[in-house]
Amino acid sequence: MKLYVGTKKGLFVVTEAGIGKPHFLGDPVSMVLPDPRDGTLYAALNLGHFGVKLRRSADGGASWEEVAAPEYPPQPADSKDKTPWKLVLLWSLESGGDCLWAGTIPGGLFQSKDRGASWKLVEGLWNRPERADWAGGGYDHPGIHSIAVDRRDARRITVAISTGGAWQTRDGGDSWAIAAQGMYAEYMPPEKKFEQNVQDIHRLVQCAARPEGMWAQHHNGVFRSTDGAKSWQDVTAIQPAKFGFAVAVHPKDPDVAWFVPAMKDECRVPVDAKLVVARTRDGGRSFQVLRKGLPQEHAYDLVYRHGLDVDDTGNCLAFGSTTGGLWLSADQGDSWRCLSTQLPPIHCVRFG
């Protein structure tokens, strides 16, 4: 087992031997990608007024080199766009086919075909007129936090935006169509509730073996698609709450998914201060609330949208919290083992 944990104060690597010494100690790591294509490791750093940086390692983190971070082109002088054309956060990293993909705030998707040495803004999405209606969720500006690359056809990519719904391309990024049909936004006026372009998706994931199966943790609920995001269905059986940020789907079985529910909006802590994971094995018709090994009193851990992951077997899961807690399960969530309660706030966890 190898688990990469990006935190507010560095990148930690967890193996059977325990938690290793941190990389980039003191620097916020917003995203990490162990690229399954060639084993290259990428880490995105958010260094405040020093800007966003991207590091690459070809030897599992023994050494690092700086590569280019995505860069927006100059904003046209006559542009009426209120969104700044400047990289604020590198929020997501994925690979597929011959490309790396980076989702950013303020809402741009970037493509690299040279392992991060250079990046190109995907103008087919950036130039959509609907982008004018995108808005920030927890940030001042909209951002792309989820990138799902179809393993059967790497030209088919689905992205999710907070706040701007889900979008999909079938030609590698040249053209895009909105893909949030069936979602609804309780926070919008009734006449705009079902508008696809205003949906605040917190996280979107896709089953690797059966890409038509997708799950989305939305600001006001959970949604599932069985047709590759052509349509979405509301999932109401989840307990103890429908709010949350994180979701993971079994890599081989799209009916199996995990969530970390919380109280919504102002509180954003576990329900009744009991940290639990919700799991479905039947496509959302029923859920089990998993709590063995998790704190059941005075627990105020929130799990960010990239804070939960499942390995390629579908058996081993890990999640990390805003209070520095890190838990591991080897039995699909039936029981959990605490690896640490003292890490910095955790932004993301990913299996190598």
Long-range contacts (C-beta under 8 A, 24 or more apart in sequence): 1-311, 1-316, 1-351, 2-34, 2-351, 2-352, 3-309, 3-318, 3-328, 3-349, 3-350, 3-351, 3-352, 4-32, 4-34, 4-41, 4-348, 4-349, 4-350, 4-351, 4-352, 5-320, 5-326, 5-343, 5-346, 5-348, 5-349, 6-30, 6-31, 6-32, 6-43, 6-306, 6-346, 6-347, 6-348, 6-349, 6-350, 7-320, 7-324, 7-343, 7-344, 7-345, 7-346, 7-347, 8-344, 8-345, 8-346, 8-347, 9-344, 10-344, 11-43, 11-61, 12-343, 13-61, 14-318, 14-326, 14-328, 14-339, 19-339, 19-340, 19-343, 23-61, 23-64, 24-55, 28-347, 29-347, 29-348, 30-89, 30-90, 30-91, 30-347, 30-348, 31-90, 31-91, 31-92, 31-93, 31-306, 31-347, 31-348, 32-93, 32-348, 32-350, 33-93, 33-94, 33-95, 33-100, 33-350, 34-350, 34-351, 34-352, 35-95, 35-100, 36-95, 37-95, 40-115, 41-352, 42-93, 42-100, 42-116, 44-69, 44-90, 44-93, 44-102, 46-89, 46-90, 51-87, 52-87, 52-88, 52-89, 52-90, 54-90, 54-116, 56-115, 56-116, 67-115, 67-116, 67-117, 68-116, 68-117, 68-118, 68-119, 69-119, 70-102, 70-104, 70-108, 70-110, 70-119, 70-121, 71-119, 72-108, 72-121, 73-121, 81-132, 83-107, 83-131, 83-134, 83-141, 83-142, 84-141, 88-139, 88-141, 88-143, 89-139, 89-143, 91-143, 91-144, 91-145, 92-144, 92-145, 92-146, 92-147, 92-306, 93-147, 94-147, 94-148, 94-149, 95-149, 96-149, 96-150, 96-151, 96-154, 96-157, 97-149, 97-154, 97-155, 97-172, 98-154, 99-154, 99-172, 101-147, 101-149, 101-157, 103-143, 103-144, 103-145, 103-146, 103-147, 103-159, 104-143, 104-144, 105-136, 105-139, 105-141, 105-142, 105-143, 105-144, 106-141, 106-142, 106-143, 107-131, 107-134, 107-141, 107-142, 107-143, 107-144, 107-161, 107-164, 108-144, 109-144, 109-147, 109-159, 109-173, 111-173, 122-173, 124-169, 124-173, 124-174, 124-175, 124-176, 125-159, 125-167, 125-169, 125-173, 125-176, 128-167, 128-176, 130-164, 130-178, 130-197, 131-164, 133-164, 133-197, 133-198, 134-161, 134-163, 134-164, 134-197, 135-163, 135-164, 135-198, 136-162, 136-163, 137-162, 137-163, 137-200, 137-202, 137-219, 138-162, 145-202, 145-203, 145-305, 145-306, 146-201, 146-203, 146-204, 146-205, 146-305, 148-204, 148-205, 148-206, 148-211, 148-214, 150-206, 150-211, 150-228, 151-208, 151-209, 151-211, 152-211, 156-211, 156-228, 158-204, 158-206, 158-214, 158-228, 158-229, 159-204, 160-201, 160-203, 160-204, 160-216, 161-201, 162-200, 162-201, 162-202, 163-198, 163-199, 163-200, 164-197, 164-198, 164-199, 165-196, 165-197, 165-198, 165-199, 165-201, 166-196, 166-199, 166-201, 166-204, 166-216, 166-229, 168-228, 168-229, 179-229, 179-230, 180-229, 180-232, 181-230, 181-231, 181-232, 182-223, 182-231, 182-232, 182-233, 182-234, 183-216, 183-218, 183-223, 183-232, 184-220, 184-234, 185-219, 185-220, 186-220, 187-219, 187-220, 202-244, 202-245, 202-246, 202-305, 203-245, 203-246, 203-247, 203-305, 203-306, 204-247, 205-247, 205-248, 205-249, 205-257, 206-249, 207-249, 207-250, 207-251, 207-252, 207-253, 207-254, 208-251, 208-252, 208-312, 209-251, 209-252, 209-253, 210-252, 210-253, 210-254, 212-254, 213-249, 213-254, 213-255, 214-249, 214-254, 215-247, 215-249, 215-257, 216-247, 217-244, 217-245, 217-246, 217-247, 217-259, 217-305, 219-243, 219-264, 220-264, 222-247, 222-259, 222-284, 224-257, 224-283, 224-284, 226-254, 226-283, 233-284, 235-280, 235-284, 237-280, 237-284, 237-285, 237-286, 237-287, 238-278, 238-280, 238-284, 238-287, 239-278, 239-287, 239-289, 240-271, 240-272, 240-276, 240-278, 240-289, 241-271, 244-303, 245-302, 245-303, 245-304, 245-305, 245-307, 246-303, 246-304, 246-305, 246-306, 246-307, 246-308, 246-319, 247-308, 248-308, 248-309, 248-310, 248-317, 249-310, 250-310, 250-314, 251-310, 251-312, 251-313, 251-314, 252-314, 253-314, 254-283, 255-280, 255-281, 255-282, 255-283, 256-280, 256-281, 256-314, 256-332, 257-284, 258-308, 258-310, 258-317, 258-333, 260-303, 260-307, 260-308, 260-319, 262-302, 262-303, 268-302, 269-299, 269-300, 269-301, 269-302, 270-299, 270-300, 270-301, 270-302, 273-297, 273-298, 273-299, 273-300, 274-299, 275-299, 275-301, 275-321, 275-325, 277-317, 277-319, 277-333, 277-336, 279-332, 279-333, 290-333, 290-334, 290-336, 292-334, 292-335, 292-336, 293-327, 293-329, 293-335, 293-336, 293-337, 293-338, 294-327, 294-336, 295-325, 301-325, 304-346, 304-347, 304-348, 306-347, 306-348, 306-349, 306-350, 307-346, 307-347, 307-348, 307-349, 308-349, 309-349, 309-350, 309-351, 310-351, 311-351, 312-351, 316-351, 318-349, 318-351, 319-349, 320-346, 320-348, 320-349, 321-345, 321-346, 322-346
